[in-house]
Amino acid sequence: MPIHDLGYQTWEGRLVPEAGRWWVITQTGMRLAWRTRWVRRLMLVAWMPAIYLGAGFFAFEQMVAHPEIGRGIVGPLYAWSWQTGESAREMFLGNPSLARHDVWARLLLMFFRYPQGTLIVLLVGLIAPPLIAQDVRSRAFTLYFSRPLTRIEYIFGKLATLWAYVLLITTIPALLSYLLGVLLSPELNVVAHTWDLPLKIVAASAVLVIPTTTLALAISSLTTETRYASFAWFAVWAVGWVTYIVLSLTALDSGRTLDRKWTLVSLYHTLGIVQEWVFGLGPSPDFDQILPWAALLAAITVVSLVVLFRRVSAPMRM
Amino acid sequence: MIHLENVTKLYGSVMGVNDVTMSLAANAYGLIGPNGSGKSTLLNLITGQLRPTLGSLSVLGCDPWNNREMFRRIGVCPERDLLYHDVTGFDWVRYLLELNGYGRAEAAKRAGQALDQLGLSEAMRRRMGGYSRGMRQRTKLAQALAHEPELLILDEPFNGLDPLGRHAMTEVLRQWVRDGKGLLLASHILHEVEAVTDSFLMICSGRLLASGSAEEVHALLADVPAEIHIRCQGAARLARQAVEEELVQAVRFTDGDEGLVLSTRSPAAVYARLPQWTDDTNVRIHELRSSGESLETLFGSLLRIHRGGS
């Protein structure tokens, strides 16, 4: 008589590779964030500046193709917009194709700096606060870490949720606008002039994304209340920004210019200094020139990561 | 299945688990202990959520701390509510299965099956914020068993369940045990565990006090006096009557002459005689209740034995 084994049978199917386990967290985080109406609205608004960026590339390329238009309208507008020196102005008006790299880099910097710089504060402020705070509140770590998932994968998955959204409104539109600019350019050598800009877009995105998202998640991990995390996130930006503006106005009032180092009080302005250097538009291409700002961003990233790992690694003591 | 060797867990100066040594073969076990006895700490050590301060342990032959291989083979249902309110039960269980490595389609299939098994087929597409306590408990259990682990670890799974929910969960766990899979079920209520398994581990103050079968536990309980709390006028007269008939082992007065606690090994006999006593002594009883804390009394006795008392 055959004896049948009716005991425990292990599943013989194929499991998803462990290296991609973080992606489950990211996907779910993205899906949950997308349910928020304000996130959807903000994403829509966040793509609008890309239209202006594309229009900027188009206008410049028209100036290159039709110098008479450039001299009449576009050229002075460019020269005025960036308050460039006389030589740059002459270069725009005389031989615009030579100024292409500088103009495109400035357009990209403006895109990263002003509309997107503000929009990511809002977007991350909407998405990040509940990401870890709700897991701390519900002690979901007990379930996460009783599964084949490491703390690093958990944190990476949560960070990648934020990265995905931020890259969708910064890097992707910037790269698409660059591509559009290349396609609209009447000159073939445009790629030779601007080949480094996509790399600079990626670098500027990294400068923007890494410290801000790790900071946002660290704040989220420090509380069980989403609203406190939101408040702390916006406070970090607002306090720094207002402090810098007040210092600038005070200096202006006393007839002097505020030393550049004071931008260190504001995360927004610190990011601006480093991004300006990334696009090659700073006072000097030497890294030493931005060392304090880069060091501050690195310190924010490292401290935030340490906080994150400590909070996530010791869930039972929370 | 589980092996602990002099395991101690300290939270600063507070002792969560105190020098526990045990070796459990593959089977179903009930971990019994009063609230705050160290059950959850012990389970957290076994599930790799905590590291022992001293000693060593192995679960399914491996060190549980950060051990992916072991996590794949266990299912955990923690005591606390861990659910996201704006997510459906189905999405949540599927998400946790995906974290276990199942592809989206397989995870969806298993999530549906597990929730269906626990009677949540209709509710699984609703957001968990609208679930009752019992539904949340069953959803938690569904995520623990959906990936068919070798060892299921449950911390107070019956909390908040109504009688029907308790019955349904008991049936699921009985079937689990009948299928020959491992189970470690923590509870502070003896009969809940007894309905599922007859192997007990008794823990109190972080120490493993005793282990054995249901019969052995009941034999221990038989020697533990039950307490009957009475609120009446003329408690002293009633106490005298009870002592004279030698049905009580101890008498304690509370609230002056209005409160009386009788300790007895024959509670049924006391209840049977009480009407006659009240007639004889002309005492009017306002309130009568049993303590229902016999298990805690048992743990008290076991602790005394461990400390060298009798």
Interface residues (C-beta under 8 A of the other chain):
Chain A: L6 G7 Y8 W11 G13 R14 L15 V16 E18 R21 V24 I25 T28 L32 R35 Q134 S138 R139 A140 F141 T142 L143 Y144 F145 S146 R147 P148 L149 T150 P315 M316 R317
Chain B: Y11 N44 T47 G48 Q49 L50 N66 R68 E69 F71 R72 I74 V76 P78 R80 D81 L82 L83 Y84 D86 V87 Y95 L96 E98 L99 N100 G101 Y102 G103 E106 Q143 H147 E148 E150 D179 G180 K181
